[in-house]
Amino acid sequence: MKTILVITTILTLSIGSCSQNKSERVKQTAIDRYCIVYKGEKFGIYDNVADSLVTDLKYDSLKYRRHVFENDTDIYIWTSYIDGTTGMLSIIGNSNETMEITLPQKK
């Protein structure tokens, strides 16, 4: 019972943190650290731990892909779509620095 209470409290705090920024909607991801936030038709990534927006709300779509731990560094990998391009977005966990690689959509 104690475990269920702790999990419920963590989820409540995570959702509460995401909703405090200027987004309209929140979508939890497979990881507790980050969630996807929406405003209008644009998406961004929010860090629940740091209580801050990691990316601008500029993406047409975002999808969490996986977590990699390499050389004592957490890396979170996302698929992004923006203005007709698809790409990969990586976030360094301890600093929230981002790296984006985008490619034009195939026609």
C-alpha positions in Angstrom: 0.0 0.0 0.0 2.9 2.4 0.8 4.4 1.7 -2.6 1.1 2.7 -4.4 0.9 5.9 -2.4 4.5 6.8 -3.3 3.9 6.1 -7.0 0.6 8.1 -7.0 2.4 11.0 -5.2 5.2 11.0 -7.8 2.8 11.0 -10.7 0.8 13.8 -9.2 3.9 15.9 -8.7 5.1 15.2 -12.2 1.8 16.1 -13.8 1.5 19.2 -11.6 5.0 20.4 -12.6 4.3 20.1 -16.3 1.0 22.0 -16.0 2.6 24.9 -14.3 4.3 26.2 -17.5 2.4 28.0 -20.2 1.3 25.0 -22.1 -2.3 24.0 -22.6 -1.9 20.2 -22.4 0.5 17.6 -21.0 1.4 14.1 -22.2 3.4 11.9 -19.9 6.1 9.7 -21.5 7.5 6.3 -20.6 10.0 8.1 -18.4 9.2 10.2 -15.3 11.9 12.8 -16.0 10.4 14.4 -19.1 6.9 15.0 -20.5 5.6 16.5 -23.8 3.7 19.8 -23.5 1.4 21.3 -26.1 0.2 24.8 -26.9 -2.0 25.1 -29.9 -0.6 22.7 -32.5 3.0 22.9 -31.3 4.9 20.6 -28.9 7.9 20.9 -26.6 9.7 18.9 -23.9 9.4 19.8 -20.3 11.8 18.6 -17.5 9.8 17.6 -14.4 12.9 17.5 -12.2 14.3 20.9 -13.1 10.8 22.3 -13.5 11.6 24.0 -16.8 11.0 23.8 -20.5 13.8 22.1 -22.3 12.8 23.0 -25.8 10.7 25.7 -27.4 7.1 24.8 -28.2 8.0 24.6 -31.9 7.6 21.0 -33.0 4.7 19.5 -35.0 5.2 16.2 -33.3 7.5 14.6 -30.7 7.9 11.0 -29.6 10.2 9.6 -26.9 12.4 6.8 -28.3 14.9 5.6 -25.7 17.3 6.3 -22.9 21.1 5.6 -23.2 23.6 5.7 -20.4 27.1 6.0 -21.8 30.3 7.4 -20.3 28.5 8.4 -17.1 26.0 10.4 -19.0 22.3 10.0 -19.4 21.1 10.7 -23.0 17.4 10.8 -23.9 16.5 10.3 -27.6 13.4 11.6 -29.3 12.0 11.6 -32.8 10.9 15.1 -33.9 8.9 16.5 -36.8 9.0 20.2 -37.7 8.0 22.1 -40.8 8.2 19.1 -43.1 11.4 17.7 -41.7 11.9 14.6 -39.5 14.8 14.3 -37.2 16.3 13.1 -33.9 16.5 15.2 -30.8 18.9 14.2 -28.0 18.9 15.6 -24.5 21.8 15.3 -22.1 20.2 14.5 -18.8 22.5 16.3 -16.3 22.6 19.6 -18.2 19.5 19.5 -20.5 21.7 20.5 -23.4 20.1 19.5 -26.7 21.4 18.3 -30.1 19.2 18.1 -33.2 19.7 16.3 -36.5 17.1 17.0 -39.1 16.6 15.6 -42.6 14.1 16.7 -45.3 11.0 14.5 -45.7 11.2 12.1 -48.7 8.8 13.1 -51.5 
